[in-house]
Amino acid sequence: MNRKLSVKLGLVLILCFVMLLTACSSGNNGSGSATSGNTPKEETNAANAPKENVKISFMGHGSPQEKDIFAKLIKSYEAKYPNVKVEYTSVPPAEYNQKLSTLIASGKTPDVFYVSGPQFFKYAEAGTIQSLQPFLETTELFQEDNVWKQALDRYRYDGKMVGQGDLYGLPKDVGPWAMAYNKTMFEAAGVELPPAEVGKWTWDNWLDAAKKLTKDENGDGKVDIYGGANFTLEGAVWASGGDFIDHKTGKITIDTPEFASAMQWVADLRLKHNVTPSPEDEKAMNAYSRFVAGKVGMFPMGPWDQPGFWDLPFDWDIAAWPVNPATGKAGTWVGSMGYSVSSKSKHAQEAFNLAAFLALDNEGQKQNYELGQAVPNLIDMAKGEFVSYDKAPANRQVFLDIIEDYGHPTIDFGSKDTKWIDTMWQEAGKVYDGKMTAAEWAKELQPKLQELYDKGNK
Ligand code: CA
């Protein structure tokens, strides 16, 4: 045997030995060795064995009433998935964002948590939350065409911008901002009731009604009952064909004639016509309390205001927002809060199941609307039993028209940083106090807001 051959043989032997070892070790791992003989048995056991008990955390915010509702919904979820225990934390709304970012920074991100517009954008971009698309494709709860597009689109992210791409969240709710009115007050004043159908009532009709309802009851020269709470600027701007921002380009668009005329109209409701409360009146009694006390005729409300209004000593309903006579269009905003799943969740499937249950399960959606918290996310339920539900408001269809037809996302949609919006509201007083015209104000403020937006968002 020559030396070369013996080395070759030695190598072959070593190779055989290594192969044997590999075969043995893979057999020990139960992953494919025919000799171990226990692989099929293991598979059978895995299918039959009880699922591993897991604990997931869920954080939201809201009123004590909302907390009670969620405690109930979570019990239903746990009954459906008996191996999962949910640790639920409800934080006061004002503390929520701070608490959440502290948890995220310290590596204790809840498995499931509430997200809203700007936070959603930030967390999707930072990779804090994960795409739900892979899970959605396997759940029977999700039928995309039975969930409001308006609600789903808030939770899409394509790696660059929100509003398109994969779903990184599911809607908790969809909140159409509707116009409530005190029916008893309208009838007592002999004012024609505002219609539920959009397009039949204009801003002029609204102002007419407001003038008739506004009263100084004790003759001291000060108004005691106002026709309307402050008309929302967002709705007025959209109805005029204007906007605050083009969120696709990041251009602040308040310096347009459409915007200026809408804002001036809102400001003049008090400055010229004195049919809405002044900022001082607002300080003394906010619009909500004023409506509840029967001291304002028309007031914008969200679906979550229903339980508080069910006990009122007067009749009320909701009407379509009036249209700007110049455009024939109405406008208002639709709010939404969503559920997202942490990308660090150790139990992403269970976390997703909770989000999907809360957002899409029939029973949960039914409980939620019956308690007056929200319009169902499920279109068939909203257009079916919700619309004919035997509690005020009678014109429930108005909520659905806003979602489907003339409601816009709140103006913070598409912004990660909202300092430009905070500043805009702080500065708006100058127009409402009559110190500047809306056109002067918008021209002066646009560059400042643009700078703030660019700084925080680009
Ligand atoms: Ca008075």
Boltz pocket constraint, residues with backbone or C-beta under 6 A from the ligand:
constraints:
  - pocket:
      binder: B
      contacts: [[A, 215], [A, 216], [A, 217], [A, 218], [A, 219], [A, 220], [A, 221], [A, 222], [A, 223], [A, 224]]
      max_distance: 6.0
